[in-house]
Amino acid sequence: MEILGIDVGGTGIKGAVVDTRRGRMLTDRFRLLTPRPARPQPLAETITQVVEHFKWKGPVGCGFPAAIVGGRVLTAANISKRWIGIGVVDMLEKISGCQFTVLNDADAAGVAEMRFGAGRNRDGLVVFLTLGTGIGSALFIDQRLVPNTELGHIEVNCREAEKWASDMVRERGNLSWKKWAGRIDKYLHRMQQYFWPRLFIVGGGASKHQEKFFPYLTVDCEVIPAQLKNDAGMIGAAAAAAGGRHR
């Protein structure tokens, strides 16, 4: 099944047509800058521009940087707080004329990794993490998604984890890979104490440099890098739309 997958980020909005049976992109990705400030109307219009670029009339899957319940936005990460309470599915469908499935962006990337990437055929409890501007999370039990976990906001050393251990914090603080890995390790230990997963899958921009920080991790759990890189959000959003869930 071919579905347009869109990944909404804090800096860019990208889309591609996806073969949801094989988890592969059928087109080059198309990217536009996220409008700033990312208020509802301009952001929805930019998402629609991605749809129009592909001359798309079919179903669309969209990963969105917020907790989404019943098609409504409940939180706002890297977008305007004016989104909170907005029916994002209804809004996008009205503007674009297409049927939309919208889910949390980290959940979308996690869906892709579990179906087509590093988590394929892995059962039990799996935690997928994105280390980037913040820390995104997706939780799976026997391949089934527990949506909107937002585990980057748990406290570690009396601080919000993503404000202490995200990849952006590493870059801005000019932290060595070893020092930053120590922070990630403490975060993973805390996550293990809460959930006792069988596997951590680490995605986001930092996963491209796994050899620089994975060797310093001591958590007593398997930790592996994500495989689908920057395409995971688009592939997972499309796959979710193919499954008819998360509307």
Contacts in CASP RR format, 6 or more apart in sequence:
PFRMAT RR
TARGET T0000
AUTHOR 0000-0000-0000
METHOD contacts of the structure
MODEL  1
MEILGIDVGGTGIKGAVVDTRRGRMLTDRFRLLTPRPARPQPLAETITQV
VEHFKWKGPVGCGFPAAIVGGRVLTAANISKRWIGIGVVDMLEKISGCQF
TVLNDADAAGVAEMRFGAGRNRDGLVVFLTLGTGIGSALFIDQRLVPNTE
LGHIEVNCREAEKWASDMVRERGNLSWKKWAGRIDKYLHRMQQYFWPRLF
IVGGGASKHQEKFFPYLTVDCEVIPAQLKNDAGMIGAAAAAAGGRHR
1 19 0 8 1.000
1 20 0 8 1.000
1 21 0 8 1.000
1 242 0 8 1.000
2 17 0 8 1.000
2 18 0 8 1.000
2 19 0 8 1.000
2 20 0 8 1.000
2 26 0 8 1.000
3 17 0 8 1.000
3 18 0 8 1.000
3 20 0 8 1.000
3 58 0 8 1.000
3 59 0 8 1.000
3 60 0 8 1.000
3 61 0 8 1.000
3 238 0 8 1.000
3 239 0 8 1.000
3 241 0 8 1.000
3 242 0 8 1.000
4 15 0 8 1.000
4 16 0 8 1.000
4 17 0 8 1.000
4 18 0 8 1.000
4 50 0 8 1.000
4 51 0 8 1.000
4 54 0 8 1.000
4 56 0 8 1.000
4 58 0 8 1.000
4 59 0 8 1.000
4 60 0 8 1.000
4 61 0 8 1.000
4 98 0 8 1.000
4 238 0 8 1.000
5 15 0 8 1.000
5 16 0 8 1.000
5 17 0 8 1.000
5 18 0 8 1.000
5 60 0 8 1.000
5 61 0 8 1.000
5 62 0 8 1.000
5 233 0 8 1.000
5 234 0 8 1.000
5 235 0 8 1.000
5 236 0 8 1.000
5 237 0 8 1.000
5 238 0 8 1.000
5 241 0 8 1.000
6 13 0 8 1.000
6 14 0 8 1.000
6 15 0 8 1.000
6 47 0 8 1.000
6 50 0 8 1.000
6 51 0 8 1.000
6 60 0 8 1.000
6 61 0 8 1.000
6 62 0 8 1.000
6 63 0 8 1.000
6 234 0 8 1.000
6 237 0 8 1.000
7 13 0 8 1.000
7 14 0 8 1.000
7 15 0 8 1.000
7 62 0 8 1.000
7 63 0 8 1.000
7 105 0 8 1.000
7 108 0 8 1.000
7 109 0 8 1.000
7 233 0 8 1.000
7 234 0 8 1.000
7 237 0 8 1.000
8 34 0 8 1.000
8 43 0 8 1.000
8 47 0 8 1.000
8 62 0 8 1.000
8 63 0 8 1.000
8 64 0 8 1.000
8 65 0 8 1.000
8 79 0 8 1.000
8 105 0 8 1.000
9 34 0 8 1.000
9 65 0 8 1.000
9 78 0 8 1.000
9 105 0 8 1.000
10 34 0 8 1.000
10 38 0 8 1.000
10 65 0 8 1.000
10 78 0 8 1.000
10 79 0 8 1.000
10 133 0 8 1.000
11 33 0 8 1.000
11 34 0 8 1.000
12 31 0 8 1.000
12 32 0 8 1.000
12 33 0 8 1.000
12 34 0 8 1.000
13 31 0 8 1.000
13 32 0 8 1.000
13 33 0 8 1.000
13 34 0 8 1.000
13 46 0 8 1.000
13 47 0 8 1.000
13 50 0 8 1.000
14 29 0 8 1.000
14 30 0 8 1.000
14 31 0 8 1.000
14 32 0 8 1.000
14 50 0 8 1.000
14 230 0 8 1.000
14 234 0 8 1.000
15 29 0 8 1.000
15 30 0 8 1.000
15 31 0 8 1.000
15 50 0 8 1.000
15 54 0 8 1.000
15 234 0 8 1.000
16 25 0 8 1.000
16 26 0 8 1.000
16 27 0 8 1.000
16 28 0 8 1.000
16 29 0 8 1.000
16 30 0 8 1.000
16 231 0 8 1.000
16 234 0 8 1.000
17 25 0 8 1.000
17 26 0 8 1.000
17 27 0 8 1.000
17 54 0 8 1.000
17 56 0 8 1.000
18 24 0 8 1.000
18 25 0 8 1.000
18 26 0 8 1.000
18 234 0 8 1.000
18 235 0 8 1.000
18 236 0 8 1.000
18 238 0 8 1.000
18 239 0 8 1.000
19 25 0 8 1.000
19 26 0 8 1.000
20 238 0 8 1.000
20 239 0 8 1.000
20 241 0 8 1.000
20 242 0 8 1.000
22 116 0 8 1.000
23 112 0 8 1.000
23 115 0 8 1.000
23 116 0 8 1.000
23 235 0 8 1.000
23 238 0 8 1.000
23 239 0 8 1.000
24 235 0 8 1.000
25 231 0 8 1.000
25 234 0 8 1.000
25 235 0 8 1.000
27 54 0 8 1.000
29 231 0 8 1.000
29 234 0 8 1.000
30 50 0 8 1.000
30 53 0 8 1.000
30 54 0 8 1.000
32 46 0 8 1.000
32 49 0 8 1.000
32 50 0 8 1.000
33 46 0 8 1.000
34 43 0 8 1.000
34 46 0 8 1.000
34 79 0 8 1.000
35 42 0 8 1.000
35 43 0 8 1.000
35 46 0 8 1.000
37 80 0 8 1.000
38 78 0 8 1.000
38 79 0 8 1.000
38 80 0 8 1.000
38 83 0 8 1.000
39 80 0 8 1.000
39 82 0 8 1.000
39 83 0 8 1.000
40 80 0 8 1.000
40 82 0 8 1.000
40 83 0 8 1.000
40 86 0 8 1.000
40 91 0 8 1.000
43 79 0 8 1.000
43 80 0 8 1.000
43 83 0 8 1.000
44 88 0 8 1.000
44 91 0 8 1.000
44 92 0 8 1.000
44 95 0 8 1.000
45 95 0 8 1.000
47 62 0 8 1.000
47 92 0 8 1.000
47 96 0 8 1.000
48 92 0 8 1.000
48 95 0 8 1.000
48 96 0 8 1.000
51 60 0 8 1.000
51 96 0 8 1.000
51 98 0 8 1.000
52 96 0 8 1.000
56 98 0 8 1.000
57 98 0 8 1.000
58 98 0 8 1.000
58 99 0 8 1.000
59 98 0 8 1.000
59 99 0 8 1.000
59 100 0 8 1.000
59 101 0 8 1.000
59 241 0 8 1.000
59 242 0 8 1.000
60 92 0 8 1.000
60 96 0 8 1.000
60 98 0 8 1.000
60 99 0 8 1.000
60 100 0 8 1.000
60 101 0 8 1.000
60 241 0 8 1.000
61 100 0 8 1.000
61 101 0 8 1.000
61 102 0 8 1.000
61 103 0 8 1.000
61 108 0 8 1.000
61 237 0 8 1.000
61 238 0 8 1.000
61 240 0 8 1.000
61 241 0 8 1.000
62 92 0 8 1.000
62 100 0 8 1.000
62 101 0 8 1.000
62 102 0 8 1.000
62 103 0 8 1.000
62 108 0 8 1.000
62 237 0 8 1.000
63 102 0 8 1.000
63 103 0 8 1.000
63 104 0 8 1.000
63 105 0 8 1.000
63 107 0 8 1.000
63 108 0 8 1.000
63 233 0 8 1.000
63 236 0 8 1.000
63 237 0 8 1.000
64 73 0 8 1.000
64 88 0 8 1.000
64 102 0 8 1.000
64 103 0 8 1.000
64 104 0 8 1.000
64 105 0 8 1.000
65 76 0 8 1.000
65 77 0 8 1.000
65 78 0 8 1.000
65 79 0 8 1.000
65 104 0 8 1.000
65 105 0 8 1.000
66 73 0 8 1.000
66 74 0 8 1.000
66 75 0 8 1.000
66 76 0 8 1.000
66 77 0 8 1.000
66 79 0 8 1.000
66 83 0 8 1.000
66 88 0 8 1.000
66 104 0 8 1.000
67 73 0 8 1.000
67 74 0 8 1.000
67 75 0 8 1.000
67 104 0 8 1.000
67 147 0 8 1.000
67 148 0 8 1.000
67 150 0 8 1.000
68 74 0 8 1.000
68 88 0 8 1.000
68 102 0 8 1.000
68 103 0 8 1.000
68 104 0 8 1.000
68 147 0 8 1.000
68 148 0 8 1.000
68 246 0 8 1.000
69 147 0 8 1.000
69 148 0 8 1.000
70 89 0 8 1.000
70 247 0 8 1.000
71 87 0 8 1.000
71 88 0 8 1.000
71 89 0 8 1.000
71 90 0 8 1.000
71 102 0 8 1.000
71 247 0 8 1.000
72 85 0 8 1.000
72 86 0 8 1.000
72 87 0 8 1.000
72 88 0 8 1.000
73 83 0 8 1.000
73 84 0 8 1.000
73 85 0 8 1.000
73 86 0 8 1.000
73 87 0 8 1.000
73 88 0 8 1.000
74 84 0 8 1.000
74 85 0 8 1.000
74 148 0 8 1.000
75 84 0 8 1.000
75 150 0 8 1.000
76 82 0 8 1.000
76 83 0 8 1.000
76 84 0 8 1.000
77 134 0 8 1.000
78 133 0 8 1.000
88 100 0 8 1.000
88 102 0 8 1.000
89 100 0 8 1.000
89 101 0 8 1.000
89 102 0 8 1.000
89 247 0 8 1.000
92 98 0 8 1.000
92 100 0 8 1.000
92 102 0 8 1.000
93 99 0 8 1.000
93 100 0 8 1.000
100 241 0 8 1.000
100 247 0 8 1.000
101 237 0 8 1.000
101 240 0 8 1.000
101 241 0 8 1.000
101 244 0 8 1.000
101 245 0 8 1.000
101 246 0 8 1.000
101 247 0 8 1.000
102 246 0 8 1.000
102 247 0 8 1.000
103 111 0 8 1.000
103 147 0 8 1.000
103 237 0 8 1.000
103 240 0 8 1.000
103 246 0 8 1.000
104 138 0 8 1.000
104 147 0 8 1.000
104 148 0 8 1.000
105 136 0 8 1.000
105 233 0 8 1.000
106 128 0 8 1.000
106 130 0 8 1.000
106 136 0 8 1.000
106 137 0 8 1.000
106 138 0 8 1.000
107 138 0 8 1.000
107 145 0 8 1.000
107 147 0 8 1.000
107 148 0 8 1.000
107 240 0 8 1.000
107 246 0 8 1.000
108 232 0 8 1.000
108 233 0 8 1.000
108 236 0 8 1.000
108 237 0 8 1.000
108 240 0 8 1.000
109 128 0 8 1.000
109 130 0 8 1.000
109 138 0 8 1.000
109 203 0 8 1.000
109 204 0 8 1.000
109 226 0 8 1.000
109 228 0 8 1.000
109 232 0 8 1.000
109 233 0 8 1.000
109 236 0 8 1.000
110 128 0 8 1.000
110 138 0 8 1.000
110 140 0 8 1.000
110 145 0 8 1.000
110 201 0 8 1.000
110 232 0 8 1.000
110 233 0 8 1.000
110 236 0 8 1.000
111 138 0 8 1.000
111 145 0 8 1.000
111 236 0 8 1.000
111 237 0 8 1.000
111 239 0 8 1.000
111 240 0 8 1.000
112 228 0 8 1.000
112 231 0 8 1.000
112 232 0 8 1.000
112 233 0 8 1.000
112 235 0 8 1.000
112 236 0 8 1.000
112 239 0 8 1.000
113 119 0 8 1.000
113 128 0 8 1.000
113 201 0 8 1.000
113 203 0 8 1.000
113 226 0 8 1.000
113 227 0 8 1.000
113 228 0 8 1.000
113 232 0 8 1.000
114 120 0 8 1.000
114 122 0 8 1.000
114 126 0 8 1.000
114 128 0 8 1.000
114 140 0 8 1.000
114 143 0 8 1.000
114 145 0 8 1.000
115 143 0 8 1.000
115 236 0 8 1.000
115 239 0 8 1.000
116 228 0 8 1.000
116 235 0 8 1.000
116 239 0 8 1.000
117 226 0 8 1.000
117 227 0 8 1.000
117 228 0 8 1.000
118 201 0 8 1.000
118 224 0 8 1.000
118 225 0 8 1.000
118 226 0 8 1.000
118 227 0 8 1.000
119 126 0 8 1.000
119 199 0 8 1.000
119 201 0 8 1.000
122 143 0 8 1.000
122 198 0 8 1.000
122 199 0 8 1.000
123 142 0 8 1.000
123 143 0 8 1.000
123 198 0 8 1.000
124 140 0 8 1.000
124 141 0 8 1.000
124 142 0 8 1.000
124 197 0 8 1.000
124 198 0 8 1.000
125 139 0 8 1.000
125 140 0 8 1.000
125 141 0 8 1.000
125 195 0 8 1.000
125 196 0 8 1.000
125 197 0 8 1.000
125 198 0 8 1.000
126 139 0 8 1.000
126 140 0 8 1.000
126 197 0 8 1.000
126 198 0 8 1.000
126 199 0 8 1.000
126 200 0 8 1.000
126 201 0 8 1.000
127 137 0 8 1.000
127 138 0 8 1.000
127 139 0 8 1.000
127 140 0 8 1.000
127 151 0 8 1.000
127 191 0 8 1.000
127 195 0 8 1.000
127 197 0 8 1.000
127 199 0 8 1.000
127 200 0 8 1.000
127 201 0 8 1.000
128 137 0 8 1.000
128 138 0 8 1.000
128 139 0 8 1.000
128 140 0 8 1.000
128 200 0 8 1.000
128 201 0 8 1.000
128 203 0 8 1.000
128 226 0 8 1.000
129 135 0 8 1.000
129 136 0 8 1.000
129 137 0 8 1.000
129 151 0 8 1.000
129 200 0 8 1.000
129 201 0 8 1.000
129 202 0 8 1.000
129 203 0 8 1.000
130 136 0 8 1.000
130 137 0 8 1.000
130 203 0 8 1.000
130 204 0 8 1.000
130 205 0 8 1.000
131 165 0 8 1.000
131 166 0 8 1.000
131 167 0 8 1.000
131 184 0 8 1.000
131 202 0 8 1.000
131 203 0 8 1.000
131 204 0 8 1.000
131 205 0 8 1.000
131 206 0 8 1.000
131 207 0 8 1.000
132 166 0 8 1.000
132 167 0 8 1.000
132 168 0 8 1.000
132 204 0 8 1.000
132 205 0 8 1.000
132 206 0 8 1.000
133 166 0 8 1.000
133 167 0 8 1.000
133 168 0 8 1.000
134 152 0 8 1.000
134 162 0 8 1.000
134 166 0 8 1.000
134 167 0 8 1.000
134 168 0 8 1.000
135 151 0 8 1.000
135 152 0 8 1.000
135 161 0 8 1.000
135 162 0 8 1.000
135 165 0 8 1.000
135 166 0 8 1.000
135 187 0 8 1.000
136 150 0 8 1.000
136 151 0 8 1.000
136 152 0 8 1.000
136 162 0 8 1.000
137 149 0 8 1.000
137 150 0 8 1.000
137 151 0 8 1.000
137 152 0 8 1.000
138 145 0 8 1.000
138 149 0 8 1.000
139 145 0 8 1.000
139 146 0 8 1.000
139 149 0 8 1.000
139 151 0 8 1.000
139 195 0 8 1.000
140 146 0 8 1.000
147 246 0 8 1.000
151 161 0 8 1.000
151 191 0 8 1.000
152 160 0 8 1.000
152 161 0 8 1.000
152 162 0 8 1.000
153 160 0 8 1.000
153 161 0 8 1.000
153 162 0 8 1.000
154 160 0 8 1.000
154 161 0 8 1.000
154 190 0 8 1.000
154 191 0 8 1.000
154 194 0 8 1.000
155 161 0 8 1.000
156 164 0 8 1.000
156 165 0 8 1.000
156 183 0 8 1.000
156 186 0 8 1.000
156 187 0 8 1.000
156 190 0 8 1.000
157 164 0 8 1.000
157 186 0 8 1.000
161 187 0 8 1.000
161 190 0 8 1.000
162 169 0 8 1.000
163 169 0 8 1.000
164 183 0 8 1.000
165 180 0 8 1.000
165 183 0 8 1.000
165 184 0 8 1.000
165 186 0 8 1.000
165 187 0 8 1.000
167 204 0 8 1.000
167 205 0 8 1.000
167 206 0 8 1.000
169 175 0 8 1.000
169 180 0 8 1.000
169 183 0 8 1.000
170 177 0 8 1.000
170 180 0 8 1.000
170 206 0 8 1.000
175 183 0 8 1.000
177 209 0 8 1.000
177 212 0 8 1.000
177 213 0 8 1.000
177 216 0 8 1.000
178 213 0 8 1.000
178 216 0 8 1.000
180 213 0 8 1.000
181 212 0 8 1.000
181 213 0 8 1.000
181 214 0 8 1.000
181 215 0 8 1.000
181 216 0 8 1.000
181 217 0 8 1.000
182 216 0 8 1.000
182 217 0 8 1.000
184 213 0 8 1.000
184 217 0 8 1.000
185 216 0 8 1.000
185 217 0 8 1.000
185 218 0 8 1.000
185 219 0 8 1.000
188 200 0 8 1.000
188 217 0 8 1.000
188 219 0 8 1.000
188 221 0 8 1.000
188 223 0 8 1.000
189 218 0 8 1.000
189 219 0 8 1.000
191 197 0 8 1.000
191 200 0 8 1.000
192 219 0 8 1.000
192 220 0 8 1.000
192 221 0 8 1.000
197 221 0 8 1.000
198 221 0 8 1.000
198 222 0 8 1.000
199 221 0 8 1.000
199 222 0 8 1.000
199 223 0 8 1.000
199 224 0 8 1.000
200 219 0 8 1.000
200 221 0 8 1.000
200 222 0 8 1.000
200 223 0 8 1.000
200 224 0 8 1.000
201 224 0 8 1.000
201 225 0 8 1.000
201 226 0 8 1.000
202 210 0 8 1.000
202 223 0 8 1.000
202 224 0 8 1.000
202 225 0 8 1.000
202 226 0 8 1.000
203 225 0 8 1.000
203 226 0 8 1.000
203 229 0 8 1.000
203 232 0 8 1.000
204 226 0 8 1.000
204 229 0 8 1.000
205 230 0 8 1.000
206 213 0 8 1.000
207 225 0 8 1.000
207 226 0 8 1.000
207 229 0 8 1.000
208 229 0 8 1.000
210 225 0 8 1.000
214 223 0 8 1.000
214 225 0 8 1.000
217 223 0 8 1.000
226 232 0 8 1.000
228 235 0 8 1.000
240 246 0 8 1.000
END
